[in-house]
């Protein structure tokens, strides 16, 4: 077997993932914690130094760029054709910063610490640009784009482009890619 930077499809079962599809490419340099809670669809690429932790459901035709981190304590759902560029952080949980609890994961006894949060959802064709952060509970509607170096702290509207800290709507997005999606899906069916 020739050594490559990605796991061979036949080796993926040893990672302990809950489920994975066909044509999944995961870098050998990615870090996966709680693999039994992670599901991955078909045609997914996970690059070097990506961190996956917690309850994460990744659909099909998704790319996770290098150095991105998905922390799914309360769940992360990525629907088909969504994705994140390099150095994106997706958080479904955060420490409680009210001052009533310690905010340090090194404190082992949980009576001193408290986390809050909820599921993060990426609908189809929701994509996030490099260096951005998605906070707990955010729902990225279908076709949403979050521009580079942005902070998403609230839900988005479909087919809208957002940018800034915090991000704000700056433009609408065309839906031409839906035809391309159909072409890709038809092509995959023909190859089977």
N, C-alpha and C positions, 0 to 999 in steps of 0.2 A: 504494500500500500504506500503510495507516494504521499509524503507529508504536505499538507496544504494549510493555509491559515484558517480554513473553515472545517468544522466537523463534517465527516462523510455522513450522508443520509442514514446509512446503516448504524452509525455510532450514536445517533441522537437518542436512542432508547436508553442508553446508559446515563444520560443526564438526569433521568427521573422526572421528566416533564409529565404533566397531567395528560396532555394530548398534543400531537403535532401532525401536520399534513405533509404533503409532497413538496419537493423543491424548497426545503427550508435550509438556509445557510446561516449558521451561527458561528461567529468567530471563536476560535479556541481561546482568545484573550478576553472574551466577555465573562462577566461574573453573574452567576445565577443563584439566588437565595430563595428557598422555599419552592423549588422546582415543581413539586407535586401540586402547587396551586396555579401553575402557569400553563395556559393552552395557546397553541400557535397554529394558525391555518396554513394554507398553501402559498407558495411563492413569497416567502418572507426572508428578508436579509437583516441580520443583526451584526453590526460592525464591531471592530475592536473597542475594548474598554467600556462597552455598554454595561450598565448595572440593571438587572431585573430583580425585584424583591417583592414578595407578597402575592396577592391575588391579582393576576393579570391575564386578560383574555385578548389575544392578538388575532385579528381576522386574517384575511388573505390579501396578497399584493401590498405588503407593508414593508417599509424600510425604516430601521432605527439607526440613525447616524452615530458615528464614533463619539465616545465620551458622553452619550446621553444616559440619563438615569430615570428609571420608572420605579417609584416606591408605592406599592399597592396595598398598604395595610388595610384600607377600606375599599379597595378595588379600583382597577383601571380597565376600561373596556375600549378597545380600538377596533372600530368597524373597518370593513374592507376599503382599500385604497387610501387609508389615512396614513400619517407618518410623522416622524420627527427628524429634524436635521441634527447635525452634530452639536454637542454641548447643551442639549435641551434637558431640563429637569421637570418631571411630572410628579407632583406630590398629592397623594390622597389623604395624608395625615400631617398634622403639625402638633408641636407641643402646645399646651395651654399656657399662654403668656400672661395670664391674668395676675400672676404673682401669688396665687394660692398654692402652686406646685413648683417643684424644681423643674428645670428645663434642660436636663442632661441625660442622655441615653446611657451614660456610664453608671448611673445610679440604678442598681439592680432591683431593689424593692419597689414595686409599682405603686405602693401606697403614697410615695413621695412625688410621683410624676403622673401626668395625665396627658393623653393625646386626644385630639379632636380631629374631625374630618368626615369626609364622605366620598363616595365613588366619583371618579373623573371619567367622563365619556367623550370619546372622539367619534362623531358620526362619520359616515362615508365621506371621503375626500376632504376631511379636515386635516390640515397640515400646519406644522409649527416650524418657524425659521430658527436658525442657529442662535444659540445663547439665550433662548427664551425660557421662562418659567411658567408652569401651569399650576395654580394653587388648588387645594382640596375642594371638591364639590363642583368644579367648573364643568359645564356641558358645552362642548364645541359643536355647534350645529353643522348639519351637512354643508360641505363646501367651504367652511370657514378656513381662512388663512390667518395665522398669527405671524406678523413680520419679525425679522431678526431683532434680538435684544429687547424683547417685549415681556410684559408681565400680564398674564391673564388671570384676573381675580373674580370675574363675573361671567355669566353665560353669554353666548354669542348668538347672533342672528344668522340664518342660512345664507350661504353664498355671499359672504361679506369678508372684506380684508380689514384686519385690525393691526394697529401698530402703536407702540409707546409704552410708558410706565406711568400709570396703568394704561393698558392698551385701549384705544378708541377706534371706532369704525372710521376708515378713511376712504373706502371705495367699495364697489360691488365687484363680484367675480362672475365671469361668463361661465355658462354651463356646457360649452362645446365638448368638454372632456367626457361628458356622459356618453356621447356617441363613441368616443375612443374606448371607454370602459367596455361597451358592448362589443366592439371589435376584438378587444383582448380576450374577453370571456368566450366569444365564438371561436377564436383561434385556439384557445386551450381545449375546448370541446373537440375540435377537429383533430388535434394531436393525440387524443386518447384512444 
